[in-house]
Amino acid sequence: MGGDTESLKSQVRKVFEGGGYVFATKAANIARDAGFTNPARLASNENPFGTSDAAINAAKEALCSGNRYPDETADSLVRALAEYHGDCGLKLNVVTGVGMDGVIENVIRTFIGAGDKVVVSTPTFSFYNLAVTAQGGVVQNVRRREDFTVNVPEFVEACRGAKIAFLCSPNNPTGTITPAEDVEEILKGLLKENCMLFLDNAYVDFCDTDYRRLMKDYGNLIIGRTMSKAFGLAGMRVGYAFVPDWYLPYYKRAQTPFALNNISIAAAVGAIGDREFVKRYVNHVKEWRDAFEAGLKKYRMYPAGANFVMIDVAPQKSDDVVVKLAKKGVIVRSCASFPTLGDTFIRVSIGDSWENEMFLKAINEI
Ligand SMILES: *Cc1c(COP(=O)(O)O)cnc(C)c1O
């Protein structure tokens, strides 16, 4: 290859010299090597029932218009989402993105430049940190309490001088639900600091807390949503958010043109039309969360409002338990890579019934 690669490398921004997202592929390889061709896949919080036929049919049809650029406003999707959320009685502003990850990235792009401060309630989803760092921003982590609830005054205090704060509820990976009253108190405190709150509601469909009403009174609130979890469209990469009126034009100016493609838009609109599919899955998750609680013989499970549960496997180490489970054909996620969480927690998605049974049997043998 021509050129001095070392010199060329030195042109890349320092923030990309290390780090990056941690993908959980190791356990899958162990299960495969142990002879499991169809292991229980409980590491990524995916919908185990596949994709709704309504979404598949709509996506197939959209393939025929592959020569055309997508509608740049994703209007059909925005309208379908606005109608879907009509039950909350508010007229919500909906923006879309390539997964909620794409939404998060774009929101950060609108607020954060070199040296700007961002607060993140941890332990939590790692992508906020990656996206802020990529933009040159500086993250201040604020730890949750021992039981993983949020210490509201401490969180608000930490937001002094920050431009935006990230709070995930139900939280990944702990499953913790932050009560809407606590979120409202945070919003009030942050308004005084001129600070935005990004409330990540990726798993909100699996709990009974509804934060949407807060959009009415708080101009500093953005609520992130995704179609990857309850709607079973992880591979289609469709995320969205509710944003305040004043913010809408900024989001749109910062967004990559034609971010969502024809097929994703069509699949998402189709999926929104199949409410029975979502309902069936959500009910399944709620039933199995209770069954996990009842079926775990040795280890403590934390109260969860998501389609996964977090389990403390102490005195064992999470990485060891992940390997032992993989050898029994069950793939779960070690939480050791979540900063500040320690090394004894695993996160287990609620899968199909056979997968859940396989997990309970395996974990009780370890
Ligand atoms: C899965 C997830 C997302 C986003 O997922 P996308 O597939 O990018 O829509 C966002 N936040 C949390 C906490 C998640 O677990």
Ligand as a Chemical Component Dictionary entry (heavy atoms), coordinates in Angstrom:
data_LIG
# 
_chem_comp.id                   LIG 
_chem_comp.type                 NON-POLYMER 
_chem_comp.pdbx_formal_charge   0 
_chem_comp.three_letter_code    LIG 
# 
loop_
_chem_comp_atom.comp_id 
_chem_comp_atom.atom_id 
_chem_comp_atom.alt_atom_id 
_chem_comp_atom.type_symbol 
_chem_comp_atom.charge 
_chem_comp_atom.model_Cartn_x 
_chem_comp_atom.model_Cartn_y 
_chem_comp_atom.model_Cartn_z 
_chem_comp_atom.pdbx_ordinal 
LIG C1 C1 C 0 -31.941 -1.099 22.238 1  
LIG C2 C2 C 0 -31.788 0.226  22.887 2  
LIG C3 C3 C 0 -31.818 1.451  22.183 3  
LIG C4 C4 C 0 -31.891 1.651  20.728 4  
LIG O1 O1 O 0 -32.043 0.700  19.918 5  
LIG P1 P1 P 0 -32.158 0.935  18.355 6  
LIG O2 O2 O 0 -32.134 -0.445 17.863 7  
LIG O3 O3 O 0 -30.994 1.772  17.913 8  
LIG O4 O4 O 0 -33.443 1.650  18.126 9  
LIG C5 C5 C 0 -31.737 2.626  22.881 10 
LIG N1 N1 N 0 -31.631 2.641  24.192 11 
LIG C6 C6 C 0 -31.578 1.518  24.903 12 
LIG C7 C7 C 0 -31.462 1.611  26.365 13 
LIG C8 C8 C 0 -31.642 0.289  24.285 14 
LIG O5 O5 O 0 -31.531 -0.831 25.009 15 
# 
loop_
_chem_comp_bond.comp_id 
_chem_comp_bond.atom_id_1 
_chem_comp_bond.atom_id_2 
_chem_comp_bond.value_order 
_chem_comp_bond.pdbx_ordinal 
LIG C1 C2 SING 1  
LIG C2 C3 SING 2  
LIG C2 C8 DOUB 3  
LIG C3 C4 SING 4  
LIG C3 C5 DOUB 5  
LIG C4 O1 SING 6  
LIG O1 P1 SING 7  
LIG P1 O2 DOUB 8  
LIG P1 O3 SING 9  
LIG P1 O4 SING 10 
LIG C5 N1 SING 11 
LIG N1 C6 DOUB 12 
LIG C6 C7 SING 13 
LIG C6 C8 SING 14 
LIG C8 O5 SING 15 
# 
